[in-house]
Amino acid sequence: MSLIPAFFNAPLLRGDGSESRNLLIYIHVPFCRRKCNYCAFHSQPFDQVQFAWYLKTLLAEIELWGKRLNNPRIGTVYFGGGTPSLIPPFQLQLIMDALRKNFSFTKGMEITLEANPDSANDTTYFQHLSGMGINRLSIGFQSLDDRNLETLGRPHSARQAAETFYMARKAGFGNISIDLIWGLPRQKPKDWNNELKAAVKLKPEHISCYGLSIEPDSVFGKRYDDGLDLELPSDDDQARMFIYGAEYLEAHGYIQYEISNFARMGFISRHNQGYWDRMDYLGLGPSAVSTIGTRRFTNPSYLDEYDAAVRGNFVGEDFEELTDEIRAQELVMLTLRTSKGLKLSDYKDLTGRDLIKEKNAVIKALHKNGLIRMSGGFLRLTKNGMLVSNSILQPLAFD
């Protein structure tokens, strides 16, 4: 019999060390109709037999963690992938029932499901989702230009994306997020502006705008490694897309509360905000990552290994202990992604050190170049700073 670490019987902790009864739940659905050209997430083609195996193991894992954590209170649930909207409603209902049985739901909690236009294209489907308690949708448009969709390898058209959005509205969803990607091959700033105009016309509550990242294990990454020219926009054009795009969205009522995320008042993603606030989160499903208190662990990626870990009762036992130094680095890296920024006293409370004195030369240089600003005890990135955040966060967080 596997020994369960005593840690898992302790009260849940917030990232700042204070007790909290709420936990974020992420459920990874590792199935897609086909792999998109930019994607490097763990996924596999949808197959009924493989999915039945996955579902059985997932339900067992939900029960296992409910017992380990003594039916903890949860504040959000997020179905990500992969393509969660490939799951038929009756099987999604089984997952929701298992969550309710093994965890304590908080009143008005946010439950998000990622949906793709090629699989979520029926008003009745969305009505089923709403009926089982799912109250937020994240629809993977990625683009509202058919040429770009073809380049990305997406299995739907811009028209299908808009139709999916209207179906969700008709079914009663009042909290819908759409995903878009900028910096695509051959894309010009005016093309991106046109996509944003089309997106705003739909009036979603939330818009996520991600800069294209060439991941090593993606189709794009392999093409890049083979020396093929992806015809990516110039650095100047990408800067225009990011800065002018953010200004356009904010002028139309979408507040940029994180580098890639914009929301109308009252519609930020509570689940994702929990990550940036370093809340405890439990990842369920293959390759899902969890951080509870000072321990982080990752589920096996492949179904057979994941199933063995759940059946053997040893998921979560191979963990990384997060030292104060790692937690301080993550505090800087995560909070500076948000418009709120880093509360300097939080850094001092965690480390006993003054970040301004510790990184004085770096901070002076960044401030001189208009990349950061300080006010009210917070350190924040400017719009230009957000554009080059990867190169800024590294020297601020690490020696």
C-alpha positions in Angstrom: 0.0 0.0 0.0 1.4 3.4 -1.0 2.2 5.8 1.9 0.4 9.2 1.6 2.7 12.1 2.7 1.3 13.6 5.9 1.5 17.0 4.1 -1.6 16.1 2.1 -3.7 16.0 5.3 -2.6 19.5 6.3 -4.7 22.6 5.7 -4.4 24.1 2.2 -2.2 27.1 1.9 -2.3 30.2 -0.2 0.9 31.1 -2.1 1.7 33.7 0.6 1.5 31.1 3.3 -1.9 32.1 4.8 -4.5 29.4 5.3 -7.2 29.2 2.7 -10.0 26.7 2.2 -10.3 27.4 -1.5 -8.4 25.5 -4.1 -8.2 25.9 -7.9 -8.9 22.8 -9.9 -7.5 22.3 -13.4 -8.6 19.3 -15.5 -6.5 18.5 -18.5 -8.3 16.9 -21.4 -5.5 15.5 -23.7 -7.5 14.9 -26.8 -7.8 16.9 -30.1 -9.1 16.2 -33.5 -5.7 17.2 -34.8 -2.6 19.0 -33.7 -2.4 22.7 -34.6 0.9 23.9 -36.1 1.8 26.1 -33.2 0.9 23.7 -30.3 3.3 21.8 -28.1 0.9 20.9 -25.3 0.5 17.2 -24.6 -2.4 15.8 -26.6 -3.4 12.9 -28.8 -6.1 12.2 -31.4 -9.5 11.6 -30.0 -10.4 8.0 -29.7 -13.4 6.5 -27.9 -11.5 3.6 -26.4 -8.6 5.8 -25.2 -11.1 8.4 -23.9 -13.1 5.8 -21.9 -9.8 4.8 -20.3 -8.9 8.4 -19.5 -12.4 9.1 -18.1 -12.3 6.1 -15.8 -8.8 7.1 -14.5 -9.8 10.7 -14.1 -12.8 9.9 -12.0 -10.6 7.7 -9.8 -8.1 10.5 -9.4 -10.9 12.9 -8.4 -12.0 10.5 -5.7 -8.4 9.9 -4.6 -7.7 13.6 -4.1 -11.1 14.2 -2.4 -10.1 11.7 0.2 -6.5 12.9 0.6 -7.5 16.5 1.0 -10.7 15.8 3.0 -13.2 17.2 0.6 -11.6 20.6 0.3 -13.4 23.8 -0.8 -12.7 24.8 -4.3 -13.1 28.2 -5.8 -12.7 27.5 -9.6 -12.7 24.6 -12.0 -11.0 24.9 -15.4 -11.3 22.3 -18.2 -8.3 22.8 -20.5 -6.6 20.9 -23.2 -6.5 19.6 -25.7 -10.1 20.1 -26.7 -12.5 19.7 -23.7 -15.5 20.4 -26.0 -14.9 17.0 -27.6 -16.4 15.4 -24.5 -20.0 14.5 -24.9 -22.4 16.1 -22.3 -23.3 12.9 -20.5 -19.6 12.2 -19.8 -18.9 15.8 -18.8 -21.8 15.4 -16.4 -20.0 12.3 -14.8 -17.0 14.5 -14.2 -19.0 17.3 -12.7 -20.9 14.8 -10.5 -17.6 13.4 -9.2 -16.2 16.9 -8.4 -19.4 17.7 -6.5 -19.2 14.5 -4.6 -15.5 14.7 -3.6 -15.0 18.5 -3.3 -17.0 21.3 -1.7 -18.1 23.9 -4.2 -18.2 27.6 -3.2 -21.2 29.7 -3.9 -21.0 31.4 -7.3 -17.8 29.7 -8.2 -16.3 30.0 -11.7 -16.4 26.9 -13.9 -14.7 27.3 -17.3 -14.6 25.0 -20.3 -12.3 25.5 -23.3 -14.3 25.0 -26.5 -13.3 24.9 -30.2 -15.6 26.0 -33.0 -15.2 22.7 -34.8 -16.5 20.6 -31.9 -18.8 23.1 -30.1 -21.2 24.0 -32.8 -24.7 23.3 -31.4 -26.9 25.5 -29.2 -28.2 22.4 -27.5 -24.6 21.4 -26.5 -24.1 24.8 -24.8 -27.5 24.4 -23.0 -26.3 21.1 -21.6 -23.1 22.8 -20.4 -25.0 25.5 -18.7 -27.4 23.0 -17.1 -24.5 21.1 -15.4 -23.1 24.3 -13.9 -20.4 25.4 -16.3 -20.8 29.2 -16.4 -17.8 30.4 -18.4 -16.5 29.5 -21.9 -13.1 30.1 -23.4 -13.5 29.7 -27.1 -10.4 29.1 -29.2 -10.8 31.4 -32.1 -7.1 32.0 -32.5 -7.9 34.1 -35.5 -10.8 35.7 -37.4 -9.0 35.5 -40.7 -9.4 32.4 -42.8 -5.9 32.7 -44.2 -4.4 32.8 -40.7 -6.5 29.9 -39.6 -5.2 27.8 -42.4 -1.6 28.8 -41.5 -2.2 27.8 -37.9 -3.7 24.5 -38.9 -7.1 25.2 -37.3 -9.9 22.9 -38.3 -12.6 25.7 -38.6 -13.3 28.9 -40.4 -13.7 32.5 -39.1 -17.4 32.2 -39.9 -17.7 29.0 -37.8 -16.0 30.8 -34.9 -18.5 33.6 -34.9 -21.4 31.2 -35.2 -20.1 29.3 -32.2 -20.0 32.5 -30.2 -23.6 33.4 -31.1 -24.8 29.8 -30.3 -23.2 30.1 -26.8 -24.9 33.5 -26.3 -28.3 32.1 -27.4 -27.8 29.3 -24.9 -27.5 31.9 -22.2 -23.8 32.2 -21.5 -23.0 35.7 -20.2 -19.3 35.1 -19.6 -17.4 34.2 -22.7 -13.7 34.6 -23.4 -12.2 34.3 -26.9 -8.5 33.5 -27.7 -6.6 35.2 -30.4 -2.9 35.0 -31.5 -0.9 37.8 -33.0 2.5 37.9 -34.7 1.5 35.3 -37.2 3.4 34.5 -40.4 2.9 37.3 -43.0 0.6 39.2 -40.6 0.7 43.0 -40.7 -0.3 45.5 -38.0 -3.4 46.5 -40.0 -4.4 42.8 -40.3 -4.2 42.4 -36.5 -6.2 45.7 -36.0 -8.9 44.3 -38.3 -9.1 41.1 -36.3 -9.5 43.1 -33.1 -12.2 45.2 -34.6 -14.1 42.0 -35.6 -13.6 40.5 -32.1 -14.9 43.7 -30.3 -18.0 43.7 -32.5 -18.9 40.3 -31.0 -18.8 41.9 -27.5 -17.2 39.0 -25.5 -16.6 39.6 -21.8 -12.9 38.6 -22.0 -10.3 38.5 -24.8 -6.9 36.7 -24.5 -4.3 37.9 -27.0 -1.2 35.7 -27.2 1.9 36.5 -29.1 2.9 33.6 -31.3 5.6 31.5 -29.7 7.6 29.1 -31.8 7.8 26.0 -29.6 10.5 23.4 -30.3 8.1 20.4 -30.5 5.5 22.1 -32.6 5.1 21.9 -36.4 6.3 25.6 -36.6 9.2 24.7 -34.4 10.3 21.8 -36.6 10.0 24.0 -39.7 12.1 26.6 -38.1 14.7 24.0 -37.1 14.8 22.8 -40.7 15.7 26.4 -41.8 12.4 27.3 -43.4 11.4 31.0 -43.4 8.2 31.4 -41.4 7.9 35.0 -42.6 7.2 36.3 -39.1 6.5 40.0 -38.7 9.5 42.3 -37.9 10.1 43.3 -34.3 8.8 46.8 -35.0 5.6 45.4 -36.5 5.1 43.0 -33.5 5.6 46.0 -31.1 2.9 47.9 -33.0 0.5 44.9 -32.8 1.0 44.6 -29.1 0.9 48.2 -28.0 -1.7 49.6 -30.4 -3.8 46.5 -30.0 -3.8 46.9 -26.2 -4.7 50.6 -26.6 -7.5 49.8 -29.0 -9.0 47.2 -26.6 -8.8 49.4 -23.6 -10.5 52.2 -25.6 -13.4 49.8 -26.1 -13.8 48.9 -22.4 -11.4 45.9 -22.1 -8.9 46.5 -19.3 -5.5 44.9 -19.7 -5.1 43.2 -16.3 -2.3 40.8 -17.4 0.1 40.9 -20.3 -2.1 38.8 -22.6 -5.5 39.2 -21.0 -8.2 41.9 -21.3 -11.6 41.9 -19.6 -14.6 44.1 -19.2 -15.2 45.2 -15.6 -16.0 42.2 -13.4 -15.0 39.6 -15.9 -11.4 38.8 -15.2 -10.6 35.0 -15.2 -10.7 34.2 -11.5 -8.9 30.9 -12.2 -6.0 32.4 -14.1 -5.8 35.3 -11.6 -5.4 32.6 -8.9 -2.2 31.4 -10.6 -0.8 34.9 -10.7 -1.7 35.4 -7.1 0.1 32.1 -6.3 -2.9 30.3 -5.0 -2.9 26.5 -4.5 -4.0 24.5 -7.5 -4.6 20.9 -8.2 -4.1 19.6 -11.7 -6.0 16.5 -12.7 -5.4 14.4 -15.8 -2.3 13.4 -17.8 0.6 15.9 -17.6 -1.3 18.2 -15.3 0.8 20.2 -12.8 -0.2 20.9 -9.2 1.2 23.3 -6.5 -0.1 22.8 -3.0 1.7 24.7 -0.3 5.4 24.4 -0.9 5.2 21.2 -3.1 4.9 21.0 -6.8 4.3 17.8 -8.8 3.3 16.7 -12.3 1.2 13.8 -13.4 2.6 11.4 -16.0 1.9 12.4 -19.6 1.0 9.1 -21.1 -2.3 7.3 -20.3 -0.8 4.0 -19.2 1.7 5.7 -16.8 -1.0 8.1 -15.5 -3.4 5.2 -15.0 -0.8 3.2 -13.1 0.0 6.2 -10.9 -3.7 6.7 -10.0 -4.4 3.0 -9.4 -1.2 2.6 -7.4 -2.2 5.6 -5.3 1.1 7.4 -5.8 0.2 10.5 -7.8 1.7 13.5 -6.2 4.4 11.6 -4.3 7.2 12.6 -6.6 7.3 16.3 -5.8 9.6 19.3 -5.9 10.0 21.2 -2.6 9.7 24.9 -3.3 12.3 26.8 -1.4 11.8 30.4 -0.2 14.2 31.4 -3.0 12.1 29.7 -5.7 8.9 31.1 -4.3 10.5 34.6 -4.3 11.5 34.2 -8.0 8.0 33.1 -8.9 6.5 36.0 -6.9 8.5 38.4 -9.1 7.8 36.5 -12.4 4.1 36.1 -11.8 3.0 39.3 -10.2 4.9 41.5 -12.7 2.8 39.9 -15.5 -0.2 41.7 -14.1 -1.2 45.3 -14.2 -1.3 45.4 -10.4 2.4 44.5 -10.3 4.7 43.3 -7.5 3.9 44.5 -4.0 7.5 45.2 -2.7 6.6 44.5 0.9 5.5 41.0 -0.1 9.0 40.3 -1.5 10.6 41.6 1.7 8.2 39.6 3.9 9.2 36.4 2.0 12.9 37.0 1.7 13.9 39.6 4.3 15.5 41.6 1.5 14.7 44.9 -0.2 14.3 44.2 -3.9 15.0 47.9 -4.9 18.4 47.8 -3.1 19.1 44.3 -4.3 18.5 45.0 -8.0 19.3 48.7 -7.9 21.3 48.9 -11.1 18.8 46.8 -13.1 15.8 48.7 -11.8 17.5 52.1 -12.5 18.2 51.0 -16.1 14.7 49.7 -16.7 13.1 52.9 -15.2 15.4 55.1 -17.3 14.2 53.3 -20.5 10.5 53.6 -19.6 10.1 49.8 -19.0 9.0 49.9 -15.4 7.3 52.3 -13.0 7.0 52.5 -9.2 4.1 53.9 -7.2 2.3 53.1 -3.9 4.7 50.4 -2.9 4.3 48.5 -6.2 6.7 47.8 -9.0 4.9 47.5 -12.4 5.8 47.0 -16.0 4.8 49.7 -18.5 3.2 48.8 -21.8 6.6 48.8 -23.4 7.9 46.7 -20.6 5.2 44.2 -21.0 6.2 43.9 -24.7 9.7 42.7 -23.7 8.7 41.1 -20.4 10.7 37.9 -20.9 14.0 39.8 -21.0 13.0 42.0 -18.0 11.7 39.4 -15.6 14.7 37.2 -15.8 17.3 39.7 -14.4 14.7 40.9 -11.8 13.9 37.4 -10.5 17.3 35.7 -10.8 20.9 36.5 -9.8 
